[in-house]
Amino acid sequence: MRIALSLEYDGAGFAGWQTQSARDGVQDAVEDALSEFCGGVPMATVCAGRTDAGVHARGQVIHVDTALQRPSQAWVRGVNRYLPTTIAVRWSCDVSDDFHARFSAVERCYDYWLLNDPVRSPLFDRRVGWVFRPLALEPMQQAARILVGRHDFSSFRAADCQAATPVRELRELSIERFGRLIRVRAVANAFLHHMVRNLVGTLVYIGVGRRPANWAAEILAARDRSAAAPTFTAAGLYLARVQYDSRFALPPPDREYELVAPAP
């Protein structure tokens, strides 16, 4: 039978999702915990999005195939017993054999959190990206509107990206302020390697006044990674949720919650 599970994790201490020879990937910790829960049987996982080193998740989805039959809640509490405190299973459910955590996903949502403050915050260390210069949201939002849509995102693609095509449909790119924090939310059918961090880097350049909002259009047209701003730090990036067709009857995403920071 096939089981789908949703994961939340703090990626700061991991070398990304994918298994590593040093066993320091999130996947390593999750598969070890699953194996313990299943009585020592090796367990292979497939994830919705292979997050990079330092990237976090609120709604990562994985699937596993197993002959072990347990109630859904047992998979949550049982696997969490063997996981480090930086990873937790949020829910579990049985799915049909045609469900695939990666290929069945129809939409992915990433949130990038920026601390916009003259002084860095120890409390947000490795949880947010930090910009000490004031960020102007209006030009950032103007640029975001240019970037939304179906485009060739070669200028926002990592050099080692293995995607077959650079064309993606960016369905939402929104910027909102919450006191000292700014959230950049990106929603697409799929993302290129480092695409969200490259988008954020460009929006930050525009927000601090280094470039005008219409620079975003020039970057898109260039189809050249060197035309955009440098890749922004991984610290503030969260895989927020993954959307699937309703026929799979997965539990709805957890109620939205936001990082909270006192007003400046």
ChimeraX commands (.cxc) that place a marker at each C-alpha (Angstrom):
marker #1 position 0.00,0.00,0.00 radius 0.5
marker #1 position 1.07,3.60,-0.53 radius 0.5
marker #1 position 1.14,6.14,2.30 radius 0.5
marker #1 position 1.37,9.93,1.92 radius 0.5
marker #1 position 2.82,11.99,4.76 radius 0.5
marker #1 position 3.24,15.73,5.27 radius 0.5
marker #1 position 6.44,16.98,6.90 radius 0.5
marker #1 position 7.49,20.14,8.66 radius 0.5
marker #1 position 11.19,20.71,9.24 radius 0.5
marker #1 position 13.85,23.21,10.17 radius 0.5
marker #1 position 16.40,22.81,7.40 radius 0.5
marker #1 position 19.16,24.89,9.01 radius 0.5
marker #1 position 21.13,21.88,10.24 radius 0.5
marker #1 position 20.70,19.69,7.17 radius 0.5
marker #1 position 22.46,19.44,3.81 radius 0.5
marker #1 position 19.13,19.72,2.01 radius 0.5
marker #1 position 16.39,17.16,1.51 radius 0.5
marker #1 position 18.28,14.60,-0.57 radius 0.5
marker #1 position 20.16,11.74,1.05 radius 0.5
marker #1 position 23.90,12.34,1.53 radius 0.5
marker #1 position 26.91,10.10,2.00 radius 0.5
marker #1 position 27.39,11.74,5.40 radius 0.5
marker #1 position 23.74,10.91,6.27 radius 0.5
marker #1 position 22.98,14.59,6.96 radius 0.5
marker #1 position 20.07,15.08,4.56 radius 0.5
marker #1 position 16.49,15.45,5.77 radius 0.5
marker #1 position 15.67,12.35,3.73 radius 0.5
marker #1 position 18.24,10.35,5.72 radius 0.5
marker #1 position 16.63,11.27,9.04 radius 0.5
marker #1 position 13.12,10.59,7.74 radius 0.5
marker #1 position 13.96,7.22,6.19 radius 0.5
marker #1 position 15.83,6.13,9.34 radius 0.5
marker #1 position 12.79,7.03,11.47 radius 0.5
marker #1 position 10.41,5.23,9.10 radius 0.5
marker #1 position 12.63,2.16,9.18 radius 0.5
marker #1 position 12.64,2.16,12.99 radius 0.5
marker #1 position 8.86,2.49,13.04 radius 0.5
marker #1 position 8.53,-0.37,10.55 radius 0.5
marker #1 position 10.69,-2.77,12.54 radius 0.5
marker #1 position 13.98,-2.27,10.74 radius 0.5
marker #1 position 12.67,-2.64,7.19 radius 0.5
marker #1 position 14.43,-0.17,4.82 radius 0.5
marker #1 position 12.04,2.55,3.65 radius 0.5
marker #1 position 12.47,4.61,0.48 radius 0.5
marker #1 position 10.75,8.00,0.21 radius 0.5
marker #1 position 9.74,10.22,-2.70 radius 0.5
marker #1 position 9.22,13.93,-1.98 radius 0.5
marker #1 position 7.31,16.76,-3.64 radius 0.5
marker #1 position 10.25,19.17,-3.65 radius 0.5
marker #1 position 13.96,18.53,-3.02 radius 0.5
marker #1 position 14.75,21.52,-0.83 radius 0.5
marker #1 position 18.34,22.79,-0.72 radius 0.5
marker #1 position 20.65,23.03,2.27 radius 0.5
marker #1 position 19.27,25.46,4.84 radius 0.5
marker #1 position 15.77,25.57,3.32 radius 0.5
marker #1 position 12.81,24.81,5.59 radius 0.5
marker #1 position 9.39,23.23,5.02 radius 0.5
marker #1 position 5.93,23.68,6.47 radius 0.5
marker #1 position 4.18,21.43,3.97 radius 0.5
marker #1 position 6.58,19.00,2.34 radius 0.5
marker #1 position 4.76,15.89,1.08 radius 0.5
marker #1 position 6.30,12.46,0.66 radius 0.5
marker #1 position 5.06,8.98,-0.18 radius 0.5
marker #1 position 6.26,5.53,0.83 radius 0.5
marker #1 position 5.26,2.02,-0.18 radius 0.5
marker #1 position 4.84,-0.52,2.61 radius 0.5
marker #1 position 3.08,-3.73,3.59 radius 0.5
marker #1 position 2.70,-2.45,7.17 radius 0.5
marker #1 position -0.89,-1.55,8.02 radius 0.5
marker #1 position -1.36,0.99,10.80 radius 0.5
marker #1 position -3.93,3.73,11.53 radius 0.5
marker #1 position -3.02,7.12,10.09 radius 0.5
marker #1 position -2.44,8.65,13.51 radius 0.5
marker #1 position -0.05,5.81,14.36 radius 0.5
marker #1 position 2.15,6.83,11.44 radius 0.5
marker #1 position 2.24,10.38,12.78 radius 0.5
marker #1 position 2.99,9.63,16.42 radius 0.5
marker #1 position 5.05,6.52,15.73 radius 0.5
marker #1 position 7.41,8.03,13.18 radius 0.5
marker #1 position 7.75,11.28,15.17 radius 0.5
marker #1 position 9.03,9.21,18.09 radius 0.5
marker #1 position 12.17,8.44,16.08 radius 0.5
marker #1 position 12.65,11.82,14.39 radius 0.5
marker #1 position 14.89,14.63,15.67 radius 0.5
marker #1 position 13.11,17.63,17.15 radius 0.5
marker #1 position 13.80,19.59,13.94 radius 0.5
marker #1 position 11.49,17.33,11.85 radius 0.5
marker #1 position 7.87,16.29,12.40 radius 0.5
marker #1 position 5.21,14.37,10.51 radius 0.5
marker #1 position 2.07,16.54,10.43 radius 0.5
marker #1 position -0.39,14.07,8.89 radius 0.5
marker #1 position -0.56,10.72,7.16 radius 0.5
marker #1 position -3.13,9.05,4.91 radius 0.5
marker #1 position -3.53,6.08,2.60 radius 0.5
marker #1 position -3.42,6.97,-1.10 radius 0.5
marker #1 position -3.98,5.10,-4.35 radius 0.5
marker #1 position -1.07,3.52,-6.19 radius 0.5
marker #1 position -1.20,6.20,-8.89 radius 0.5
marker #1 position -0.42,8.96,-6.38 radius 0.5
marker #1 position 3.12,10.33,-6.71 radius 0.5
marker #1 position 4.38,12.97,-4.29 radius 0.5
marker #1 position 6.36,14.74,-7.01 radius 0.5
marker #1 position 4.62,14.08,-10.32 radius 0.5
marker #1 position 1.03,14.30,-9.02 radius 0.5
marker #1 position 1.59,17.78,-7.59 radius 0.5
marker #1 position -0.25,20.48,-9.52 radius 0.5
marker #1 position 1.01,23.51,-7.60 radius 0.5
marker #1 position 3.75,24.43,-5.14 radius 0.5
marker #1 position 3.90,27.43,-2.83 radius 0.5
marker #1 position 7.11,28.83,-1.35 radius 0.5
marker #1 position 7.33,31.63,1.20 radius 0.5
marker #1 position 10.48,33.68,1.62 radius 0.5
marker #1 position 10.73,35.70,4.85 radius 0.5
marker #1 position 12.91,38.80,5.00 radius 0.5
marker #1 position 13.88,40.61,8.19 radius 0.5
marker #1 position 14.02,44.29,7.21 radius 0.5
marker #1 position 15.82,45.89,10.14 radius 0.5
marker #1 position 19.04,47.92,10.58 radius 0.5
marker #1 position 20.26,45.33,13.10 radius 0.5
marker #1 position 20.34,41.56,12.68 radius 0.5
marker #1 position 18.19,39.45,15.02 radius 0.5
marker #1 position 19.69,36.50,16.92 radius 0.5
marker #1 position 16.16,35.14,17.41 radius 0.5
marker #1 position 15.63,34.86,13.65 radius 0.5
marker #1 position 19.10,33.48,12.90 radius 0.5
marker #1 position 18.94,30.92,10.05 radius 0.5
marker #1 position 15.15,31.42,9.90 radius 0.5
marker #1 position 14.95,34.54,7.69 radius 0.5
marker #1 position 16.94,36.50,5.14 radius 0.5
marker #1 position 18.20,39.84,6.48 radius 0.5
marker #1 position 18.16,43.20,4.65 radius 0.5
marker #1 position 19.42,46.12,6.72 radius 0.5
marker #1 position 18.57,48.84,4.19 radius 0.5
marker #1 position 14.91,49.98,4.08 radius 0.5
marker #1 position 12.88,48.09,1.47 radius 0.5
marker #1 position 10.27,49.94,-0.60 radius 0.5
marker #1 position 7.42,47.53,-1.24 radius 0.5
marker #1 position 5.71,49.40,-4.08 radius 0.5
marker #1 position 8.50,48.98,-6.68 radius 0.5
marker #1 position 8.98,45.38,-5.53 radius 0.5
marker #1 position 5.28,44.74,-6.14 radius 0.5
marker #1 position 5.46,46.42,-9.54 radius 0.5
marker #1 position 8.32,44.13,-10.51 radius 0.5
marker #1 position 6.45,41.11,-9.19 radius 0.5
marker #1 position 3.51,41.86,-11.47 radius 0.5
marker #1 position 5.90,41.83,-14.45 radius 0.5
marker #1 position 7.27,38.43,-13.46 radius 0.5
marker #1 position 3.90,36.71,-12.93 radius 0.5
marker #1 position 2.78,34.56,-15.84 radius 0.5
marker #1 position 4.18,31.91,-18.17 radius 0.5
marker #1 position 7.75,32.85,-19.06 radius 0.5
marker #1 position 11.17,31.53,-19.90 radius 0.5
marker #1 position 12.88,31.94,-16.51 radius 0.5
marker #1 position 16.41,31.19,-17.72 radius 0.5
marker #1 position 17.65,34.36,-16.00 radius 0.5
marker #1 position 16.46,32.96,-12.66 radius 0.5
marker #1 position 17.76,29.44,-13.15 radius 0.5
marker #1 position 20.82,27.96,-11.42 radius 0.5
marker #1 position 23.68,26.95,-13.69 radius 0.5
marker #1 position 23.37,23.30,-12.61 radius 0.5
marker #1 position 19.57,23.16,-12.98 radius 0.5
marker #1 position 18.57,19.87,-14.62 radius 0.5
marker #1 position 15.02,20.81,-15.65 radius 0.5
marker #1 position 14.18,19.94,-19.25 radius 0.5
marker #1 position 12.78,23.41,-19.94 radius 0.5
marker #1 position 13.18,26.85,-18.31 radius 0.5
marker #1 position 9.53,27.72,-18.99 radius 0.5
marker #1 position 7.39,27.91,-15.87 radius 0.5
marker #1 position 3.98,29.35,-15.00 radius 0.5
marker #1 position 4.42,31.70,-12.05 radius 0.5
marker #1 position 0.86,32.05,-10.76 radius 0.5
marker #1 position 1.53,34.35,-7.83 radius 0.5
marker #1 position 4.41,36.52,-6.67 radius 0.5
marker #1 position 3.23,38.70,-3.82 radius 0.5
marker #1 position 5.03,40.87,-1.26 radius 0.5
marker #1 position 3.50,41.77,2.09 radius 0.5
marker #1 position 4.89,43.44,5.21 radius 0.5
marker #1 position 4.31,42.20,8.78 radius 0.5
marker #1 position 6.09,44.69,11.04 radius 0.5
marker #1 position 9.82,44.07,10.65 radius 0.5
marker #1 position 9.17,41.05,8.43 radius 0.5
marker #1 position 8.38,40.95,4.72 radius 0.5
marker #1 position 6.96,37.83,3.10 radius 0.5
marker #1 position 7.55,37.06,-0.57 radius 0.5
marker #1 position 5.13,34.35,-1.66 radius 0.5
marker #1 position 5.72,32.47,-4.92 radius 0.5
marker #1 position 3.22,29.99,-6.35 radius 0.5
marker #1 position 3.82,28.00,-9.53 radius 0.5
marker #1 position 3.16,24.67,-11.17 radius 0.5
marker #1 position 6.85,23.92,-10.56 radius 0.5
marker #1 position 10.09,25.80,-9.92 radius 0.5
marker #1 position 13.58,25.76,-11.39 radius 0.5
marker #1 position 16.61,25.19,-9.18 radius 0.5
marker #1 position 17.23,28.33,-7.05 radius 0.5
marker #1 position 14.40,30.11,-8.90 radius 0.5
marker #1 position 12.71,31.52,-5.79 radius 0.5
marker #1 position 15.98,32.67,-4.20 radius 0.5
marker #1 position 16.99,34.32,-7.48 radius 0.5
marker #1 position 13.63,36.07,-7.71 radius 0.5
marker #1 position 14.01,37.32,-4.13 radius 0.5
marker #1 position 17.52,38.59,-4.82 radius 0.5
marker #1 position 16.23,40.62,-7.75 radius 0.5
marker #1 position 13.28,41.98,-5.77 radius 0.5
marker #1 position 15.63,43.05,-2.97 radius 0.5
marker #1 position 17.84,44.94,-5.44 radius 0.5
marker #1 position 14.73,46.78,-6.61 radius 0.5
marker #1 position 13.43,47.33,-3.08 radius 0.5
marker #1 position 16.61,49.03,-1.86 radius 0.5
marker #1 position 16.69,51.27,-4.94 radius 0.5
marker #1 position 19.62,49.74,-6.79 radius 0.5
marker #1 position 17.43,49.07,-9.83 radius 0.5
marker #1 position 14.00,50.28,-11.07 radius 0.5
marker #1 position 10.96,48.03,-11.15 radius 0.5
marker #1 position 11.04,47.59,-14.94 radius 0.5
marker #1 position 14.46,45.94,-14.60 radius 0.5
marker #1 position 12.47,42.73,-14.06 radius 0.5
marker #1 position 11.27,42.84,-17.68 radius 0.5
marker #1 position 14.83,43.33,-18.94 radius 0.5
marker #1 position 16.01,40.32,-16.93 radius 0.5
marker #1 position 13.26,38.10,-18.33 radius 0.5
marker #1 position 14.05,39.17,-21.88 radius 0.5
marker #1 position 17.79,38.54,-21.43 radius 0.5
marker #1 position 17.32,34.80,-20.65 radius 0.5
marker #1 position 20.75,34.93,-19.05 radius 0.5
marker #1 position 21.46,34.18,-15.39 radius 0.5
marker #1 position 24.13,36.92,-15.24 radius 0.5
marker #1 position 21.47,39.56,-15.99 radius 0.5
marker #1 position 19.76,39.11,-12.60 radius 0.5
marker #1 position 20.83,39.76,-9.02 radius 0.5
marker #1 position 22.87,37.22,-7.01 radius 0.5
marker #1 position 21.14,34.23,-5.43 radius 0.5
marker #1 position 19.74,35.19,-2.02 radius 0.5
marker #1 position 20.52,33.19,1.12 radius 0.5
marker #1 position 18.56,29.97,1.74 radius 0.5
marker #1 position 17.79,30.89,5.36 radius 0.5
marker #1 position 14.40,32.52,4.77 radius 0.5
marker #1 position 12.94,30.03,2.29 radius 0.5
marker #1 position 10.06,27.70,3.25 radius 0.5
marker #1 position 8.22,25.11,1.18 radius 0.5
marker #1 position 4.81,26.21,2.45 radius 0.5
marker #1 position 2.41,23.82,0.73 radius 0.5
marker #1 position 1.94,21.43,-2.17 radius 0.5
marker #1 position -1.40,21.14,-3.95 radius 0.5
marker #1 position -2.81,17.92,-5.45 radius 0.5
marker #1 position -5.95,16.99,-7.35 radius 0.5
marker #1 position -8.93,16.58,-5.04 radius 0.5
marker #1 position -9.43,12.98,-6.17 radius 0.5
marker #1 position -6.51,11.95,-3.93 radius 0.5
marker #1 position -8.48,13.22,-0.89 radius 0.5
marker #1 position -5.42,14.44,1.01 radius 0.5
marker #1 position -5.95,16.37,4.25 radius 0.5
marker #1 position -6.20,20.14,3.69 radius 0.5
marker #1 position -3.09,22.22,4.45 radius 0.5
marker #1 position -2.70,23.21,8.10 radius 0.5
marker #1 position -4.34,26.49,9.01 radius 0.5
marker #1 position -2.17,29.37,7.83 radius 0.5
marker #1 position 0.17,30.80,10.38 radius 0.5
marker #1 position 2.73,33.52,10.04 radius 0.5
marker #1 position 6.02,34.39,11.63 radius 0.5
marker #1 position 5.42,37.17,14.13 radius 0.5
marker #1 position 7.81,40.00,14.89 radius 0.5
marker #1 position 7.34,43.14,16.97 radius 0.5
marker #1 position 6.90,46.35,15.02 radius 0.5
marker #1 position 10.12,48.37,14.61 radius 0.5
marker link #1:1,2 radius 0.2
marker link #1:2,3 radius 0.2
marker link #1:3,4 radius 0.2
marker link #1:4,5 radius 0.2
marker link #1:5,6 radius 0.2
marker link #1:6,7 radius 0.2
marker link #1:7,8 radius 0.2
marker link #1:8,9 radius 0.2
marker link #1:9,10 radius 0.2
marker link #1:10,11 radius 0.2
marker link #1:11,12 radius 0.2
marker link #1:12,13 radius 0.2
marker link #1:13,14 radius 0.2
marker link #1:14,15 radius 0.2
marker link #1:15,16 radius 0.2
marker link #1:16,17 radius 0.2
marker link #1:17,18 radius 0.2
marker link #1:18,19 radius 0.2
marker link #1:19,20 radius 0.2
marker link #1:20,21 radius 0.2
marker link #1:21,22 radius 0.2
marker link #1:22,23 radius 0.2
marker link #1:23,24 radius 0.2
marker link #1:24,25 radius 0.2
marker link #1:25,26 radius 0.2
marker link #1:26,27 radius 0.2
marker link #1:27,28 radius 0.2
marker link #1:28,29 radius 0.2
marker link #1:29,30 radius 0.2
marker link #1:30,31 radius 0.2
marker link #1:31,32 radius 0.2
marker link #1:32,33 radius 0.2
marker link #1:33,34 radius 0.2
marker link #1:34,35 radius 0.2
marker link #1:35,36 radius 0.2
marker link #1:36,37 radius 0.2
marker link #1:37,38 radius 0.2
marker link #1:38,39 radius 0.2
marker link #1:39,40 radius 0.2
marker link #1:40,41 radius 0.2
marker link #1:41,42 radius 0.2
marker link #1:42,43 radius 0.2
marker link #1:43,44 radius 0.2
marker link #1:44,45 radius 0.2
marker link #1:45,46 radius 0.2
marker link #1:46,47 radius 0.2
marker link #1:47,48 radius 0.2
marker link #1:48,49 radius 0.2
marker link #1:49,50 radius 0.2
marker link #1:50,51 radius 0.2
marker link #1:51,52 radius 0.2
marker link #1:52,53 radius 0.2
marker link #1:53,54 radius 0.2
marker link #1:54,55 radius 0.2
marker link #1:55,56 radius 0.2
marker link #1:56,57 radius 0.2
marker link #1:57,58 radius 0.2
marker link #1:58,59 radius 0.2
marker link #1:59,60 radius 0.2
marker link #1:60,61 radius 0.2
marker link #1:61,62 radius 0.2
marker link #1:62,63 radius 0.2
marker link #1:63,64 radius 0.2
marker link #1:64,65 radius 0.2
marker link #1:65,66 radius 0.2
marker link #1:66,67 radius 0.2
marker link #1:67,68 radius 0.2
marker link #1:68,69 radius 0.2
marker link #1:69,70 radius 0.2
marker link #1:70,71 radius 0.2
marker link #1:71,72 radius 0.2
marker link #1:72,73 radius 0.2
marker link #1:73,74 radius 0.2
marker link #1:74,75 radius 0.2
marker link #1:75,76 radius 0.2
marker link #1:76,77 radius 0.2
marker link #1:77,78 radius 0.2
marker link #1:78,79 radius 0.2
marker link #1:79,80 radius 0.2
marker link #1:80,81 radius 0.2
marker link #1:81,82 radius 0.2
marker link #1:82,83 radius 0.2
marker link #1:83,84 radius 0.2
marker link #1:84,85 radius 0.2
marker link #1:85,86 radius 0.2
marker link #1:86,87 radius 0.2
marker link #1:87,88 radius 0.2
marker link #1:88,89 radius 0.2
marker link #1:89,90 radius 0.2
marker link #1:90,91 radius 0.2
marker link #1:91,92 radius 0.2
marker link #1:92,93 radius 0.2
marker link #1:93,94 radius 0.2
marker link #1:94,95 radius 0.2
marker link #1:95,96 radius 0.2
marker link #1:96,97 radius 0.2
marker link #1:97,98 radius 0.2
marker link #1:98,99 radius 0.2
marker link #1:99,100 radius 0.2
marker link #1:100,101 radius 0.2
marker link #1:101,102 radius 0.2
marker link #1:102,103 radius 0.2
marker link #1:103,104 radius 0.2
marker link #1:104,105 radius 0.2
marker link #1:105,106 radius 0.2
marker link #1:106,107 radius 0.2
marker link #1:107,108 radius 0.2
marker link #1:108,109 radius 0.2
marker link #1:109,110 radius 0.2
marker link #1:110,111 radius 0.2
marker link #1:111,112 radius 0.2
marker link #1:112,113 radius 0.2
marker link #1:113,114 radius 0.2
marker link #1:114,115 radius 0.2
marker link #1:115,116 radius 0.2
marker link #1:116,117 radius 0.2
marker link #1:117,118 radius 0.2
marker link #1:118,119 radius 0.2
marker link #1:119,120 radius 0.2
marker link #1:120,121 radius 0.2
marker link #1:121,122 radius 0.2
marker link #1:122,123 radius 0.2
marker link #1:123,124 radius 0.2
marker link #1:124,125 radius 0.2
marker link #1:125,126 radius 0.2
marker link #1:126,127 radius 0.2
marker link #1:127,128 radius 0.2
marker link #1:128,129 radius 0.2
marker link #1:129,130 radius 0.2
marker link #1:130,131 radius 0.2
marker link #1:131,132 radius 0.2
marker link #1:132,133 radius 0.2
marker link #1:133,134 radius 0.2
marker link #1:134,135 radius 0.2
marker link #1:135,136 radius 0.2
marker link #1:136,137 radius 0.2
marker link #1:137,138 radius 0.2
marker link #1:138,139 radius 0.2
marker link #1:139,140 radius 0.2
marker link #1:140,141 radius 0.2
marker link #1:141,142 radius 0.2
marker link #1:142,143 radius 0.2
marker link #1:143,144 radius 0.2
marker link #1:144,145 radius 0.2
marker link #1:145,146 radius 0.2
marker link #1:146,147 radius 0.2
marker link #1:147,148 radius 0.2
marker link #1:148,149 radius 0.2
marker link #1:149,150 radius 0.2
marker link #1:150,151 radius 0.2
marker link #1:151,152 radius 0.2
marker link #1:152,153 radius 0.2
marker link #1:153,154 radius 0.2
marker link #1:154,155 radius 0.2
marker link #1:155,156 radius 0.2
marker link #1:156,157 radius 0.2
marker link #1:157,158 radius 0.2
marker link #1:158,159 radius 0.2
marker link #1:159,160 radius 0.2
marker link #1:160,161 radius 0.2
marker link #1:161,162 radius 0.2
marker link #1:162,163 radius 0.2
marker link #1:163,164 radius 0.2
marker link #1:164,165 radius 0.2
marker link #1:165,166 radius 0.2
marker link #1:166,167 radius 0.2
marker link #1:167,168 radius 0.2
marker link #1:168,169 radius 0.2
marker link #1:169,170 radius 0.2
marker link #1:170,171 radius 0.2
marker link #1:171,172 radius 0.2
marker link #1:172,173 radius 0.2
marker link #1:173,174 radius 0.2
marker link #1:174,175 radius 0.2
marker link #1:175,176 radius 0.2
marker link #1:176,177 radius 0.2
marker link #1:177,178 radius 0.2
marker link #1:178,179 radius 0.2
marker link #1:179,180 radius 0.2
marker link #1:180,181 radius 0.2
marker link #1:181,182 radius 0.2
marker link #1:182,183 radius 0.2
marker link #1:183,184 radius 0.2
marker link #1:184,185 radius 0.2
marker link #1:185,186 radius 0.2
marker link #1:186,187 radius 0.2
marker link #1:187,188 radius 0.2
marker link #1:188,189 radius 0.2
marker link #1:189,190 radius 0.2
marker link #1:190,191 radius 0.2
marker link #1:191,192 radius 0.2
marker link #1:192,193 radius 0.2
marker link #1:193,194 radius 0.2
marker link #1:194,195 radius 0.2
marker link #1:195,196 radius 0.2
marker link #1:196,197 radius 0.2
marker link #1:197,198 radius 0.2
marker link #1:198,199 radius 0.2
marker link #1:199,200 radius 0.2
marker link #1:200,201 radius 0.2
marker link #1:201,202 radius 0.2
marker link #1:202,203 radius 0.2
marker link #1:203,204 radius 0.2
marker link #1:204,205 radius 0.2
marker link #1:205,206 radius 0.2
marker link #1:206,207 radius 0.2
marker link #1:207,208 radius 0.2
marker link #1:208,209 radius 0.2
marker link #1:209,210 radius 0.2
marker link #1:210,211 radius 0.2
marker link #1:211,212 radius 0.2
marker link #1:212,213 radius 0.2
marker link #1:213,214 radius 0.2
marker link #1:214,215 radius 0.2
marker link #1:215,216 radius 0.2
marker link #1:216,217 radius 0.2
marker link #1:217,218 radius 0.2
marker link #1:218,219 radius 0.2
marker link #1:219,220 radius 0.2
marker link #1:220,221 radius 0.2
marker link #1:221,222 radius 0.2
marker link #1:222,223 radius 0.2
marker link #1:223,224 radius 0.2
marker link #1:224,225 radius 0.2
marker link #1:225,226 radius 0.2
marker link #1:226,227 radius 0.2
marker link #1:227,228 radius 0.2
marker link #1:228,229 radius 0.2
marker link #1:229,230 radius 0.2
marker link #1:230,231 radius 0.2
marker link #1:231,232 radius 0.2
marker link #1:232,233 radius 0.2
marker link #1:233,234 radius 0.2
marker link #1:234,235 radius 0.2
marker link #1:235,236 radius 0.2
marker link #1:236,237 radius 0.2
marker link #1:237,238 radius 0.2
marker link #1:238,239 radius 0.2
marker link #1:239,240 radius 0.2
marker link #1:240,241 radius 0.2
marker link #1:241,242 radius 0.2
marker link #1:242,243 radius 0.2
marker link #1:243,244 radius 0.2
marker link #1:244,245 radius 0.2
marker link #1:245,246 radius 0.2
marker link #1:246,247 radius 0.2
marker link #1:247,248 radius 0.2
marker link #1:248,249 radius 0.2
marker link #1:249,250 radius 0.2
marker link #1:250,251 radius 0.2
marker link #1:251,252 radius 0.2
marker link #1:252,253 radius 0.2
marker link #1:253,254 radius 0.2
marker link #1:254,255 radius 0.2
marker link #1:255,256 radius 0.2
marker link #1:256,257 radius 0.2
marker link #1:257,258 radius 0.2
marker link #1:258,259 radius 0.2
marker link #1:259,260 radius 0.2
marker link #1:260,261 radius 0.2
marker link #1:261,262 radius 0.2
marker link #1:262,263 radius 0.2
marker link #1:263,264 radius 0.2
view
